[in-house]
Amino acid sequence: MTDEAVANERPAIQLEEVTKMYSGKAGVRALQSVNLSFAKGTFTAVMGPSGSGKSTLLHCAAGLDQPTSGKVFIGDKEIGRLKEPLLTDIRRKNVGFVFQSFNLVQSLSVWQNILLPQRLAGIRPDKKWAREVLEKVGLKGKENVLPGQLSGGQQQRVAIARALACRPDVLFGDEPTGALDLKTGIEILRLLREAVDQFGRTVIMVTHDASAAAWADEVVFLADGKLAGKLISPTAQQVADRMMELSAG
Ligand code: ADP
């Protein structure tokens, strides 16, 4: 196998025996020996009761935080071995984020928001691709509008376009539909699904919502910082039942 083929075999993100402790009186173990891999071109939902370690998992998987022990690979790079500015570079080029609260810069237009990460990174923006992405998310014609003039769903579309404009391998969503009504939430989930199916991105999304999780190829459950099972091609009912069991346990 060529080096390139070997690299392609690797998952988009891999966690090996990842443990994360937070110091403090009780020394919280937010993640305990988690082994998990996210295959390229797949959509995974991460679920679990409050405090089960979902955010910690997302932050460690994205290289925003370092595990206390264990390894995290983004593509073929073990990020624990990387120092700044290489780590920043990997984060910029390989991962994108979509948050519940959109996190747009209110004083900049839609178009400026979309190009901002590339500008901040000192990369010349790929405007052709950015225009394609803008059209894809249904915001053509809104380039010069300020975020405050848009609905919540439209603002989340801008956030998705901003993330996709950087062509990240992995798109992380932290409750991306949490602030949206049902219909708008479905439009956003459809876009994330298309990011996987049409653009070959890998999407990892934390959610509390069983119907949102049912859009994923796989749901990973966490409880008390440990893996508590998976569901492949889940239905919303299966996800809701599993969540009930976890919350009861
Ligand atoms: P979730 O996203 O599932 O609600 P978190 O990953 O936020 O869970 O938290 C997992 C555990 O780690 C919880 O017990 C939480 O209180 C603790 N925790 C999270 N962040 C910190 C922090 N910065 N300092 C101390 N404890 C933390």
Boltz pocket constraint, residues with backbone or C-beta under 6 A from the ligand:
constraints:
  - pocket:
      binder: B
      contacts: [[A, 22], [A, 23], [A, 24], [A, 28], [A, 29], [A, 30], [A, 48], [A, 49], [A, 50], [A, 51], [A, 52], [A, 53], [A, 54], [A, 55], [A, 56], [A, 57]]
      max_distance: 6.0
